Amino acid sequence: MAERKTATLQNLEKQVIAFRDLRDWKQFNNPKDLALSLSLEAAEVLEHFQWKATPEDIEKHIKMHKKEIGEELSDVLYWVLTMSHDLEIDLADAFEKKMRKNAKKYPLKKSKGKSAKYNQL
């Protein structure tokens, strides 16, 4: 596996907001349109896996299109960071709280190796 670069959410957010603000695009960024953009980019990630019938098909597609999938995931991250910035949500803090909540909903003894939703464990 390739070596991963270390970047903080704060640094990534600063890059995203600087990029947007240099282009004077904040005027177009309201919560509804940010959420729509996030959803549309997530759908573009999904397109990579649409109609892949087997795990082998998926694996082959990923190998052939890893760069493009990475670009789509980056677009999703762009909108997540923009939206969290504009809504003044500390994403790292929100994530940590959500993970603690998930740990309670999915206790290891009940959920390990199972794909069931928390209310079906």
Summary of the structure (lengths in Angstrom):
residues: 121
radius of gyration: 17.7
end to end distance: 34.5
largest distance: 50.7
contacts: 254
relative contact order: 0.11
helix: 73%
strand: 0%
